[in-house]
């Protein structure tokens, strides 16, 4: 029965190709990267990096303000406006979005999609409201999970606070409430360079009818090949691209060599 549901998703989205997404984790107006969400290092200017990744062939850019506060909201909006003005590929914004009004501000600033994380856990009805008000296609729910023994537990507040939510129960609720996508980050893999948690991705995508994006752990093109073969609809990375260890186009070339369909600019 689980595979039938996955096949249903493929029939509805048979024109979609595997997507390579670049994440810009932003703190105080600069792109940063750490390990397991800690030890942040400055990686550059978000506008310049977004344009560079678009030229390399990235399918989407995800902008996550990981230290969002009300005090820096204006700066974040200004940055989003500048990035959006220069991009022709989809652009998702997350971090510090806690209300319907917050979402409207960032969509008005030029974002194509918004990503909710802690706000969705704290107020699940917000998923319904945004889906109904703006459409499910513009709503991504970001889920940070950590493997505790054999269980996957959901974390919020930038990975600092453990919740009582079991991951697969939360995935089902997100879909039922009307989100268009899930951005699934394996915290125990984040920044390690050991590859995505493909056991997690295989289970999650088998049970979902919406798109699921793999995040956390990639350091080479083969990791993308492996996660797409495991069932991921899209895969996201940050550090490996920011450190110029490999380009998006090189990742896509490797995917094509493995008979995985991707969009070529």
LINDA-V685274 format. One record per helix or strand of 3 or more residues. SS is the DSSP state (alpha for helix, beta for strand). FROM is the first residue (numbers start at 1). TO is the last residue. If there is no record, write none. Layout:
# LINDA-V685274
ss;from;to
SS;FROM;TO
SS;FROM;TO
This chain:
# LINDA-V685274
ss;from;to
alpha;2;12
beta;18;27
beta;30;35
beta;38;45
alpha;46;56
beta;60;65
alpha;70;86
beta;90;94
alpha;100;108
beta;113;116
alpha;118;122
alpha;125;134
alpha;136;138
beta;139;148
beta;151;156
beta;161;166
alpha;167;177
beta;181;186
alpha;198;206
beta;211;215
alpha;221;230
beta;234;237
alpha;239;242
alpha;248;257
